Amino acid sequence: MKAYVNNRMFRHTRQILGALLAMSFGMSQIAVIPVSAAVPLPKPGIETNLSVTTDGSITVGDAAKAAAPAAKPEVIKTTHMDSTAYTSTPEECDGDPFVTADGSDVADGVVATNVLPFGTKIRLPTVFGDKIFTVHDRMNTRYSYRVDIWMADHDAMIQYGLKRNIPIEVLSYGDNTTQWAARAEKLKEQRVAEQHVKEIALADAKN
């Protein structure tokens, strides 16, 4: 009888506590969401990478590394040069105006200079901030210490003008490798493809 009374009192006490908890949280039920054993919770150690995203979730390990902003490249050397800009016009370029001196195609981020090897990565922080440029082109030999920025727009090139003695940050030195062999192979493949198309067209015309 004593055990029955104790059990009954325990049930009543538990019900009262449950009601008080529900009232304190302003809800009628308290739901407990089980965690699946198939997805173990992370146990980060001292050197584990953690990252909190904008939606409040936490990523651990490699995911946190991917979410973290990339570190800025180290500056190897800072020098000062004049800077100008150029576009792809026959008046400003030798040969094909859309091909650089190392055999690459002109594109945003290409610069010309006579004092750094092809493939060198640089920044012009006072003009372009953290934007990285790559040396792919050369200038007229009379410009010994200058960086020329390739631009697609002629008006933007004129507006850029001449900037005297600005800081140039060298991030990595190139090995002076050129792209002429790869370009020649690509042109050869194009000629073969064009010849093949002509042969098919002639065969169709005969039939």
C-alpha positions in Angstrom: 0.0 0.0 0.0 2.8 2.3 0.8 4.5 1.6 -2.5 1.2 2.3 -4.4 0.8 5.7 -2.6 4.4 6.7 -3.3 3.9 5.8 -7.0 0.7 7.7 -7.2 2.3 10.7 -5.5 5.2 10.5 -7.9 2.9 10.5 -10.9 1.0 13.5 -9.6 4.2 15.3 -8.8 5.5 14.6 -12.3 2.3 15.9 -13.9 2.4 19.1 -11.8 6.0 19.7 -12.8 5.2 19.1 -16.4 2.3 21.6 -16.2 4.5 24.2 -14.5 7.2 23.8 -17.2 4.7 24.1 -20.0 3.3 27.3 -18.4 6.7 28.8 -17.9 7.6 28.2 -21.6 4.2 29.4 -22.8 3.4 26.2 -24.7 1.3 23.1 -24.1 3.8 20.5 -25.1 7.6 20.1 -24.9 8.9 18.1 -27.9 12.2 16.3 -27.7 13.8 15.8 -31.1 16.0 12.7 -31.1 19.4 12.7 -32.7 20.0 9.9 -35.2 22.9 7.7 -34.1 23.9 7.4 -37.8 25.1 11.0 -37.8 27.5 11.3 -34.9 27.9 14.7 -33.3 31.3 16.3 -34.0 33.8 16.4 -31.2 36.1 19.3 -32.0 39.6 19.2 -30.6 41.9 22.0 -29.8 42.9 22.6 -33.4 39.6 21.8 -35.0 38.3 24.5 -37.4 34.9 25.9 -36.5 32.9 28.4 -38.6 29.5 30.0 -37.8 27.5 30.9 -40.9 25.0 33.6 -41.4 22.1 31.3 -40.7 23.5 30.4 -37.3 24.8 26.9 -38.3 28.2 25.7 -37.3 30.6 23.9 -39.7 33.5 21.8 -38.5 36.8 20.8 -40.1 37.3 21.1 -43.8 33.9 22.7 -44.3 35.0 25.5 -42.0 38.3 25.9 -43.9 36.3 26.3 -47.2 34.0 28.9 -45.5 36.9 30.9 -44.2 38.1 33.8 -46.4 41.3 33.0 -48.3 44.4 34.6 -47.0 45.9 37.5 -49.0 49.0 36.5 -50.9 52.3 37.6 -49.4 54.1 40.5 -51.0 57.6 39.5 -52.0 58.8 42.9 -53.1 57.5 46.4 -53.5 58.9 48.7 -56.1 57.8 51.9 -57.8 57.2 52.4 -61.5 55.2 54.6 -63.8 52.0 53.1 -65.2 50.1 53.5 -68.4 47.4 51.6 -70.3 47.0 50.2 -73.8 44.3 48.6 -76.0 44.4 46.1 -78.8 44.9 48.4 -81.7 47.6 48.0 -84.5 49.0 51.4 -83.6 49.8 50.2 -80.0 50.8 46.6 -80.7 53.2 44.7 -82.9 51.8 42.0 -85.1 48.4 40.6 -83.9 47.0 43.1 -81.4 45.0 40.4 -79.6 48.0 38.2 -78.9 50.5 39.1 -76.2 54.3 38.8 -76.4 54.3 35.4 -74.6 51.6 34.0 -77.0 48.6 34.4 -74.7 45.3 36.1 -75.6 44.7 39.6 -74.3 42.3 39.6 -71.3 41.4 41.6 -68.2 44.3 41.4 -65.8 47.1 41.3 -68.5 50.0 43.7 -68.1 53.0 44.5 -70.2 56.4 45.4 -68.7 60.1 44.9 -69.7 61.5 44.4 -66.2 59.6 41.3 -64.9 59.5 37.8 -66.3 56.4 36.4 -68.0 54.0 34.9 -65.5 54.9 37.3 -62.7 51.9 38.2 -60.4 51.7 41.9 -59.3 49.3 44.3 -57.7 48.9 48.1 -58.1 47.3 48.8 -54.7 46.9 52.5 -54.9 45.0 52.2 -58.2 43.4 48.8 -58.3 43.4 47.6 -54.7 43.8 43.9 -54.3 43.3 43.1 -58.0 46.0 40.8 -59.2 47.6 41.2 -62.7 49.9 38.9 -64.6 52.8 39.8 -66.9 52.1 38.5 -70.4 53.2 41.3 -72.6 56.2 43.5 -73.4 56.5 47.2 -74.1 58.5 49.3 -76.6 62.2 49.0 -75.6 62.3 52.8 -74.8 60.1 52.2 -71.8 62.5 50.5 -69.4 60.7 50.8 -66.1 57.0 51.0 -66.6 53.9 48.8 -66.3 51.3 49.0 -69.1 47.7 47.8 -68.2 45.7 46.1 -71.0 42.2 47.5 -71.3 39.4 46.6 -73.6 37.9 50.1 -73.7 39.7 52.9 -75.5 38.1 55.7 -73.5 39.0 54.0 -70.3 42.6 53.7 -71.5 42.7 57.4 -72.3 41.2 58.3 -68.9 43.8 56.2 -67.1 46.6 58.3 -68.5 50.1 58.3 -67.0 50.5 57.5 -63.3 53.9 58.5 -62.0 56.0 56.4 -59.5 53.2 54.3 -58.0 53.9 51.3 -55.8 54.0 47.9 -57.5 53.7 44.8 -55.3 55.3 41.6 -56.6 53.4 38.6 -55.3 55.2 35.8 -57.2 57.8 35.7 -60.0 57.1 33.9 -63.2 59.5 31.5 -65.0 59.2 33.3 -68.3 57.4 30.4 -69.9 55.6 31.3 -73.2 52.5 30.0 -74.8 53.7 29.9 -78.4 54.0 26.2 -78.6 50.5 25.6 -77.3 49.1 28.3 -79.6 50.8 26.8 -82.6 49.3 23.4 -81.8 45.9 24.9 -81.4 46.1 26.7 -84.7 47.3 23.4 -86.3 44.2 21.6 -84.9 42.0 24.4 -86.2 43.4 24.2 -89.7 43.0 20.4 -89.7 39.4 20.8 -88.6 38.7 23.4 -91.3 40.2 21.3 -94.0 38.1 18.3 -92.8 34.9 20.5 -93.1 35.9 21.6 -96.6 36.5 18.0 -97.7 33.0 17.0 -96.4 31.4 19.9 -98.2 33.1 18.9 -101.5 32.0 15.3 -101.1 28.4 16.4 -100.5 28.5 18.7 -103.5 29.7 15.8 -105.7 26.9 13.6 -104.5 
